[in-house]
């Protein structure tokens, strides 16, 4: 446990010292909340105030930005730099190293959620969640699922230079189609059908249930997030690489 906590502290220092990563993963979703929330009108969206709707959406977006995009890009860059390969030659077990990286990501997400809630409630006049414990559960479940998917997607990326392009090409369209910024009810039918299979759609449904009085978690939403997480975990366990892929023959 002492070794894990030491590595967790090291991962936190590495994250906050990397100003680009800290801005992209931590600051940008909060900035989006302030900007987008300030231009929305007062008309309710899907039965909640516009401010609450965009707060719910950007809470989910923040989870995906950190646990999926940020984690995937970080691991690819470290893999191609040879850092992951070196970890396997240290007393720190590879599994513990990944656990510390993921725990650091969850720590960032928790801080971000608090910042978003304070901004949304006290500046944008969004509603406070009716069930904070349910919100915490939804965020942790989403973080676990998207972390597994983030590790899995590293298997698709061959170079550090291409990591941002590949990851952003996946998660940015997902954010729009899942209904982060606008109601899925306004989408064309084919986009709404695509939205119905995306993990972020179901994470947003769980977060929404924590805000809306009388709206309970749907088992189907929990199951969808869990299944996507298990899919990512299976791919990650079978295909995750610790050695650099760039320039490898036959890779």
C-alpha positions in Angstrom: 0.0 0.0 0.0 2.9 2.4 0.8 4.4 1.8 -2.6 1.0 2.4 -4.3 0.4 5.7 -2.4 3.9 6.8 -3.3 3.2 6.1 -7.0 -0.2 7.9 -6.7 1.5 11.0 -5.4 4.1 10.8 -8.2 1.3 10.5 -10.8 -0.5 13.5 -9.3 2.7 15.6 -9.5 3.2 14.5 -13.1 -0.3 15.5 -14.1 -0.3 19.0 -12.6 3.2 19.7 -13.9 2.0 18.9 -17.4 0.2 22.2 -18.1 -1.2 21.1 -21.4 -2.7 17.9 -20.0 -4.0 19.7 -17.0 -5.7 22.3 -19.1 -7.2 19.8 -21.6 -8.5 17.3 -19.1 -9.2 19.5 -16.0 -9.7 23.1 -17.0 -11.3 22.8 -20.4 -14.5 21.1 -19.3 -15.0 23.7 -16.5 -14.3 26.5 -19.0 -16.9 24.9 -21.4 -19.4 24.9 -18.6 -18.9 28.6 -17.9 -19.0 29.5 -21.6 -21.9 27.3 -22.8 -23.9 27.7 -19.7 -23.8 31.5 -19.9 -25.3 31.5 -23.4 -28.2 29.1 -22.9 -31.6 30.6 -22.4 -34.1 30.0 -19.6 -36.2 27.5 -21.5 -36.3 24.0 -19.9 -34.6 21.2 -21.8 -35.8 17.6 -21.2 -37.7 18.7 -18.1 -34.8 20.4 -16.3 -33.5 24.0 -16.5 -31.0 24.8 -19.3 -28.3 25.4 -16.7 -28.9 22.0 -15.1 -29.0 20.3 -18.5 -25.6 21.6 -19.5 -24.2 20.9 -16.1 -25.3 17.3 -16.4 -23.8 17.1 -19.9 -20.4 18.5 -18.9 -20.1 16.4 -15.8 -20.3 13.4 -18.2 -18.0 15.1 -20.7 -15.4 15.7 -17.9 -15.4 12.0 -17.0 -14.8 11.0 -20.6 -12.2 13.7 -21.2 -10.1 12.5 -18.2 -10.8 8.7 -18.0 -10.9 8.0 -21.7 -9.1 10.7 -23.7 -6.6 11.9 -21.2 -5.7 8.4 -19.9 -5.3 7.0 -23.4 -3.1 9.8 -24.7 -0.9 9.7 -21.6 -0.4 5.9 -21.8 0.4 6.0 -25.6 2.9 8.9 -25.1 4.6 7.0 -22.2 4.6 3.8 -24.1 6.3 5.2 -27.2 8.8 7.1 -25.0 9.8 3.7 -23.5 8.6 4.7 -20.0 6.1 1.8 -19.7 8.7 -0.7 -20.7 11.0 0.6 -18.0 8.3 0.2 -15.3 8.4 -3.5 -15.8 12.1 -3.5 -14.8 11.4 -1.8 -11.4 10.1 -3.2 -8.1 6.7 -1.6 -8.9 4.4 -4.2 -10.3 2.9 -3.2 -13.7 -0.7 -3.7 -12.3 0.0 -1.4 -9.4 1.5 1.2 -11.7 -1.7 1.2 -13.9 -3.8 1.2 -10.7 -2.0 4.3 -9.5 -2.4 6.0 -12.9 -6.1 5.3 -12.9 -6.5 6.4 -9.2 -4.7 9.7 -10.1 -7.2 10.1 -13.0 -10.2 9.5 -10.6 -8.7 12.0 -8.2 -8.7 14.6 -10.9 -12.3 13.7 -11.9 -13.4 14.1 -8.3 -11.9 17.6 -8.0 -13.4 18.6 -11.4 -16.9 17.4 -10.4 -16.7 19.6 -7.3 -15.6 22.6 -9.3 -18.3 22.0 -11.9 -21.0 21.7 -9.3 -20.0 24.9 -7.5 -19.7 26.8 -10.8 -23.0 25.4 -12.1 -25.0 26.0 -8.9 -23.7 29.3 -7.7 -22.8 31.0 -11.0 -25.2 29.5 -13.5 -28.1 28.8 -11.1 -28.3 25.1 -11.9 -30.0 22.7 -9.6 -28.0 20.9 -6.8 -28.2 17.1 -7.3 -31.1 15.6 -5.3 -29.0 12.5 -4.5 -25.3 13.4 -4.2 -24.4 9.8 -3.3 -26.1 8.6 -6.6 -24.1 11.2 -8.5 -20.9 9.9 -6.9 -21.8 6.3 -7.8 -22.5 7.3 -11.4 -19.2 9.3 -11.8 -17.2 6.4 -10.3 -18.9 3.8 -12.5 -18.4 6.0 -15.5 -14.7 6.7 -14.6 -14.1 2.9 -14.3 -15.8 2.1 -17.6 -14.1 4.9 -19.6 -10.7 4.1 -18.1 -11.0 0.6 -19.3 -12.1 1.9 -22.7 -9.2 4.4 -22.7 -6.6 1.7 -22.0 -8.2 -0.5 -24.7 -8.1 2.3 -27.3 -4.3 2.6 -26.9 -4.1 -0.7 -28.8 -5.4 1.2 -31.9 -2.7 3.9 -31.8 0.7 3.3 -33.2 2.5 6.6 -32.6 2.6 9.2 -29.9 2.0 11.9 -32.5 -1.2 10.2 -33.7 -2.6 9.7 -30.2 -4.5 13.0 -29.9 -6.0 12.6 -33.4 -7.3 9.1 -32.9 -8.6 9.7 -29.4 -10.3 13.0 -30.3 -11.8 11.5 -33.4 -13.6 9.0 -31.1 -14.7 10.9 -28.1 -15.5 14.3 -29.5 -18.2 13.0 -31.9 -19.4 10.8 -29.1 -19.9 13.8 -26.8 -22.1 15.6 -29.4 -24.1 12.5 -30.4 -24.6 11.4 -26.8 -26.4 14.7 -25.9 -23.8 16.6 -23.9 -24.5 20.0 -25.5 -28.1 19.6 -26.8 -31.1 17.3 -26.5 -31.0 14.0 -28.3 -34.7 14.7 -29.1 -33.5 17.3 -31.7 -31.3 14.9 -33.5 -32.1 13.1 -36.8 -33.3 9.6 -36.3 -30.1 7.9 -37.5 -28.0 9.9 -35.0 -30.5 9.2 -32.2 -30.2 5.5 -33.0 -26.4 5.7 -32.9 -26.6 7.6 -29.6 -28.5 4.6 -28.2 -25.4 2.4 -28.3 -22.8 4.9 -27.0 -21.6 4.5 -23.3 -21.7 8.3 -22.7 -25.4 8.4 -23.4 -26.1 6.0 -20.5 -23.6 7.7 -18.2 -25.5 11.0 -18.8 -28.8 9.2 -18.0 -27.3 8.0 -14.7 -26.0 11.5 -13.8 -29.4 13.0 -14.8 -31.2 10.5 -12.4 -29.1 11.9 -9.6 -30.4 15.5 -10.3 -34.1 14.9 -11.1 -36.5 14.4 -8.1 -38.2 11.0 -8.3 -36.1 9.7 -11.2 -34.4 6.5 -10.3 -31.4 4.8 -11.9 -32.5 2.5 -14.8 -31.0 -0.9 -14.6 -30.5 -0.8 -18.4 -28.3 2.3 -18.1 -26.2 0.8 -15.4 -25.9 -2.4 -17.4 -24.9 -0.6 -20.6 -22.1 1.3 -18.8 -20.9 -1.9 -17.1 -20.9 -3.8 -20.4 -18.9 -1.2 -22.2 -16.4 -1.2 -19.3 -16.1 -5.0 -19.5 -15.6 -4.8 -23.2 -12.8 -2.3 -22.7 -11.3 -4.4 -20.0 -11.2 -7.6 -22.1 -9.5 -5.8 -25.0 -7.1 -4.1 -22.6 -6.1 -7.4 -20.9 -5.6 -9.2 -24.1 -3.9 -6.5 -26.3 -2.4 -3.7 -24.1 1.3 -3.2 -24.9 4.1 -2.1 -22.6 6.7 -1.8 -25.4 6.8 0.9 -28.0 5.0 0.1 -31.2 6.4 2.8 -33.5 9.0 1.3 -35.8 8.3 -2.3 -34.8 8.4 -4.7 -37.7 5.3 -6.7 -38.0 3.5 -4.8 -35.3 
